[in-house]
Amino acid sequence: MKSVVAFALLAVLVLSGCARHNAPSTVTQRFPLPEGVSSTALFTDVATKAGIRFTHTSGATGKFYYIENTPPGCAFLDFDGDGWLDIFLVQSGPSDPFETVKNRPTCALYKNNGDGTFREITTGSGLDADIGYGQGVTIGDFDNDGYPDILVTAYDRLTLFHNEKGAGKFTDVTRKMGMDNLHGYFTSAAFGDYDNDGRLDLYVCRYGPWSWKTNIPCRENFGLDYCSPTIYPPDYHLLLHNDGNRFRDVSQKSGILSEHGWGLAVAFVDFDGDGKQDIFVANDQASSMLWRNNGDGTFTDTALSAGVGYDAAGQVMAGMGIAIGDYDRSGHPGLFVSNFSDKPNMLFRNLGGGTFEDKSYPSGLALPHMKFLAFGTEFLDYDADGWLDLLVVNGHIKVHVEKQWEGITYKQRKQLFRNEGTGRFVEVTNPAEMGDMMKPTLGRGLAIGDFDNDGRVDALVSNQNGSPELFHNELHNGNHWVSFITVGTRSNREGRHTRFLLTSGGVTQTDIVRAGSSYLSASDRRVYFGLNKATVIEKVEVQWPSGTKDTLTNLATDTIYTITEGAGVTGKRTPTSPH
């Protein structure tokens, strides 16, 4: 451990210079609190208060099955279209062979009541089915009917639930959509329209070929523990094309089968700005994949030439989660990859044209991570100052880690990094500010979204063998904001991949309607911009995947706008909750 840290410190000095690292390692409260408010916590866990009653179980019985370490995921979605974010939580249950499992606990859907509380409506919804050993979730309106559908990934099966017009009922259409014959250790998945035909396609990560019959016990110095993924070979991933009435497996034809890896996170993003959606995949103990969209239905893995395949030392990453965002206001989406303990988290600056520069150490994101094992992660502007900050969820996989490595714990706290606007991030380490985020858990999934529509971005965390956490953003600093929800007409109905260029107070920011990110999880698809002290939005350019462009001018701040392709603003909500 000491040698790793020493090398990392040297790398920081070489890559960024001593003068760049004189900033303090903690962040104090930057803005005066409103009168009567005494807490300095930036986020408060309100899950119990909000009515979330759920406990994930990995079903572990001491046999250390390979599939037990990866789950669970979580999601924010507005399933009924009422403008309030609902919550979906993945359950795993017993890890024993399927034929021996009876009465498996189910996943859970919580409806947002619009008053800060949630009501579970799983029973009788169709989501109370046995989906197998659940891993992750992704959200997407695959049939363009205006209501988000739910795909749950699990060991050896996928389950696609069709949303029945937002009535709280879901139908299992896995067989109908031609997905019932797909098998493997499925982890993360993402919906995205790679051929721009207006229908959402699907990329699904697989980890490694495993079964109960082939399970290999791994014994270390302190007894049985979970194996390295390399004990089993990596697997090939899936690309499924949405033909309208079914999903067709185009993995081989597209070139996706040319590479394999222990896939854990995936996102569709146009990294090179050519108007076609590329696909980034974070692999565990293998090179990442950056599938460049060739525009003819095929993809080429350009991770190595693009500079995102390995870490700064040329070593493979234990890639867990991914965050995507224009953190430096360059106009290009940057890329963050969460990593194993004793390995640096990675930040790649997008140089444009499909190439990246490793900024992990100069940014200040590498060293603070070394004693953590990171999973879910997202960029978010938690203080609405116009710069994307970063949240990382941590939790180890080695049961005996505290006996093996000094200073590394099994359960771990979250990490919040504030963007200084100089290309550098500073970790918030003050316990009073971190508040409930200091609680150590076996963190896995992370989804972000403003669940109470108060203009501040909140966070949902799924914990293994524990209850989820719903972190409400408590920061009142007077900064303004704006949010957009997209409705496609020529493009896919949800407007996935739509690009926003917003100018406010003379500052231009960009963002994209997300199509995958984090780890096993799905965040709110609404686009959010922090505006600092600006009170007017001079201009917003909206570039839809179809090529349609909408231009909006002189918009009010502190408002959630609905933008319809070709029609501009078709709805707005001004929250009553004070910012």
Disulfide bonds with the S-S distance in Angstrom:
Cys218-Cys227 1.71
